Amino acid sequence: MPPSIILELEGVKKGVTKENDSWSVTLLDRPILFLTAGKRFGLAGGYIMIKNLIHCVACNQIIPNYEAYQLLQSQISPEVEWSDSDLARAKEFLHIHSGHALEKLSVEEDSCISEKPLYEPLRKTYFYAHNAQRKYLIRRTRTALDQPAYYEIIPGALEISNLSLKIQEDDIRKEIAAEKEISPLLKERMERFIQVFQDEIRRISPEKIQEEVENLYDEEGSTLVYGGLKNSRWERILNRCRLYFDESELKVLKRFVEENRNPPDVLSVQIERGFSIISLAAAEAEVAIEAESSTIVERKAKERRG
């Protein structure tokens, strides 16, 4: 993450700078978040985003609820201020829809996914927001740095799929090179471990990723996700390594695995996801099929027990 990178926080710019071994995020000339150097950098706790939207029921148009967010400023950060263009658009929205039925939609933060990572300010992001009766798919679009983001309701539902699985090969080698408790000779021979690890991952098809990977770590709603291999797969990898390492080396190798297997550390795997917008009818059909399959499995289980 280069020091010159500029992140974007719903209309407010913040810079990222590095001092010694820490990264700090600065909002309006004051740091509000800190990132500690480690095996991988990431925004601690994700990033602050809009919590609520204002929805015009009559026109089916939306805008962020800036006023409600500002009421919480003292609890989050007294330095947060919305740009003039953000507030001007909010005033225009309320003027245009004056007299219409307005309601609040609550954003489902965990549903966020973007075509680009967080540090790319000009991007499209999709997420869900809901009222008491219905869920809506929202698209947030930012096309220029000097213009506020545009929010709109999209008919349909998100369909997310796993496309590929790979190891962090270069980062693994860097971590091995930095290890003080691994001898120079063993570091060279650890290439065999990387080969076994790589071979095992290539055996996992995209359809089987969900069965083999757990503890997913989502990097701020991007299509790249980190996951940890389940114990059964690690046991298989380490058993194969017995052909190439003696018992003392295996002990070192097991320690290295235990210390680096949790997402997003270097022995976690990278899952590249894809997403598309499908019709609500198709989404409802998929839910119905899943429910029917679950019912069949439960019925067969009861028959076996009976």
Residue pairs with C-beta under 8 A, 6 or more apart in sequence:
1 16
1 23
1 35
1 41
1 119
3 16
3 17
3 18
5 15
5 16
5 119
6 13
6 14
6 15
6 16
6 119
6 121
7 13
7 14
7 15
7 16
7 25
7 47
7 118
7 119
7 121
8 14
8 121
8 142
8 145
9 27
9 47
9 48
9 80
10 48
10 49
10 50
10 64
10 86
10 149
11 82
11 83
11 85
11 86
11 148
11 149
12 27
12 28
12 80
12 81
12 82
12 83
13 145
14 25
14 26
14 27
14 28
14 32
15 25
15 26
16 23
16 24
16 25
16 26
16 119
17 23
17 24
17 26
18 24
21 36
21 37
22 34
22 35
22 36
22 37
23 34
23 35
23 36
23 37
23 41
24 31
24 33
24 34
24 35
25 31
25 32
25 33
25 34
25 35
25 43
26 32
27 77
27 79
27 80
28 79
28 80
28 81
29 79
30 79
32 77
32 79
33 43
33 44
33 45
34 44
35 41
35 42
35 43
35 44
39 171
39 175
39 260
39 264
39 265
39 266
40 171
40 264
40 265
40 266
42 219
42 220
42 264
43 118
43 220
46 109
46 220
47 118
47 220
48 76
49 107
49 109
49 112
50 64
50 65
50 69
50 107
51 65
51 68
51 69
51 106
51 107
51 109
52 64
52 65
52 68
52 69
52 104
52 105
52 106
52 107
53 62
53 63
53 64
53 65
53 104
53 105
53 107
53 129
53 138
53 151
54 62
54 63
54 64
54 65
54 93
54 94
54 102
54 103
54 104
54 105
55 61
55 62
55 102
55 103
55 104
55 105
55 131
55 136
55 153
56 62
56 93
56 97
56 100
56 101
56 102
57 100
57 101
57 102
57 103
58 97
58 100
58 101
59 97
59 100
60 153
61 93
61 97
61 152
61 153
62 105
62 129
62 138
62 151
62 152
62 153
63 89
63 90
63 93
63 151
64 86
64 90
64 151
65 104
66 82
66 86
66 87
66 90
67 90
68 104
70 80
70 82
73 80
83 148
85 146
85 147
85 148
86 148
89 148
103 131
104 131
105 129
105 130
105 131
105 136
106 129
106 130
106 131
107 127
107 128
107 129
107 138
108 127
108 128
108 129
108 130
108 135
109 127
111 127
111 128
111 158
112 125
112 126
112 127
112 220
112 221
113 125
113 126
113 127
113 158
113 160
113 221
113 222
113 223
113 273
113 275
114 123
114 124
114 125
114 126
114 220
114 221
114 222
114 223
115 123
115 124
115 125
115 223
116 122
116 123
116 124
116 222
117 219
117 220
117 222
117 224
118 219
118 220
118 221
118 222
121 142
121 145
122 142
122 143
122 144
122 145
123 142
124 139
124 140
124 141
125 139
125 140
125 221
126 137
126 138
126 139
126 140
126 154
126 158
126 275
126 277
127 137
127 138
127 140
127 221
128 135
128 136
128 137
128 138
128 158
129 135
129 136
129 138
130 136
136 153
137 153
137 154
137 155
137 156
137 157
137 158
137 277
138 151
138 152
138 153
138 154
139 151
139 152
139 153
139 154
140 149
140 150
140 151
141 149
141 150
141 151
141 152
142 148
142 149
142 150
143 150
154 277
155 279
155 280
156 277
156 278
156 279
156 280
156 283
157 277
157 278
157 279
157 280
157 282
157 283
158 275
158 276
158 277
158 278
159 275
159 276
159 277
159 278
159 283
159 286
160 273
160 274
160 275
161 206
161 273
161 274
161 275
161 276
162 206
162 207
162 209
162 210
162 271
162 272
162 273
163 206
163 272
163 273
163 274
164 206
164 271
164 272
165 201
165 204
165 206
165 209
165 213
165 269
165 270
165 271
165 272
166 201
166 269
166 270
166 272
167 194
167 197
167 198
167 201
167 267
167 269
167 270
168 266
168 267
168 268
168 269
168 270
169 194
169 198
171 266
172 194
172 197
172 266
172 267
173 194
174 266
175 260
175 266
176 182
176 187
176 190
176 256
177 187
179 187
179 256
181 252
181 255
182 190
182 252
182 256
186 249
186 252
189 244
189 245
189 249
190 253
192 241
192 244
192 245
193 241
193 244
193 245
193 253
196 237
196 240
196 241
196 244
197 237
197 267
200 233
200 236
200 237
200 240
201 269
204 212
209 227
209 271
212 229
212 230
212 233
213 227
213 228
213 229
213 230
213 269
213 271
214 227
214 228
214 230
215 227
215 228
215 262
215 263
216 225
216 226
216 227
216 263
216 271
217 225
217 226
217 227
217 263
217 264
217 268
218 225
219 225
219 226
219 264
223 272
223 273
223 274
223 275
224 270
224 271
224 272
224 273
225 270
225 271
225 273
226 263
226 264
226 268
226 269
226 270
226 271
227 263
227 268
227 269
227 271
228 261
228 262
228 263
228 268
228 269
229 237
229 261
229 267
229 268
229 269
234 257
234 261
238 250
238 253
238 254
238 257
241 250
241 253
242 250
245 253
256 267
257 267
259 265
260 266
260 267
261 267
261 268
262 268
